[in-house]
């Protein structure tokens, strides 16, 4: 998954072109076939409203024309934020309502990982998911608890810290934006390992890296070639909050 924030115009074409190869070459878990082929999406904001630039259930490798059209829409939108995701399904089947990024009330969210028993451990009071993924439920659960607070970053940090006591997950790593801030969180779990899986495997797979491209900040699950001089890994249990016009994020250790 990829996040980008800055003062428009963003270098959308350059960054998404560099991101595209990950749909077939991106890192996968040991023993799995290469590629994230269970759908893709790219979202951002137009006139302060969350919009999809493109969203498909087919692999990006099989819908290159649609991907290129999404890039063009993103460029023309003058969006301050882009979140893009290539899905590797781990639970819910491929389908448009299960394809990241997810939207709710002009918030945008993408997640890597699985939250076990999500329906019971992520109760919802005001919202309801459209699809079947734990990821969408995770977004709605967060939104209900932080969107109306005076300081969403502080509220999000406190929520994530508390949630680690009750949630069982392979990873909580996500990107989220309300159009003003881009939040990035990295957290791989140490419980319910798959057969043959080690904690080191999770640490290597559930990664996020940050970089600056000119006056714009980037976050990606893997370093992208040719678009930034230096990529820095985001630490375990670290929340990064980026705002437009600043390439250095506020970093909070959870």
Secondary structure, DSSP 8 states (H G I E B T S, - for coil): -EEEE-SSS--HHHHHHHHHTHHHHS---TTS-SS--S-EEEEEEETTEEEEEEEESS-GGG-HHHHHHHHHHHHHHT-SEEEEEE---SSS-S-GGGSSSEEETTEEEEE-S-EETHHHHS--SS---SSS-HHHHHHHHHHHHHTTSS-HHHHHHHHHHHHTTT-EESB--EEEE-SSEEEEEE-B--SS--TT--HHHHHHHS--EEEEETTEEEEESS--TTS-S--EE--TTEEEEEETT-SS-EEEE-
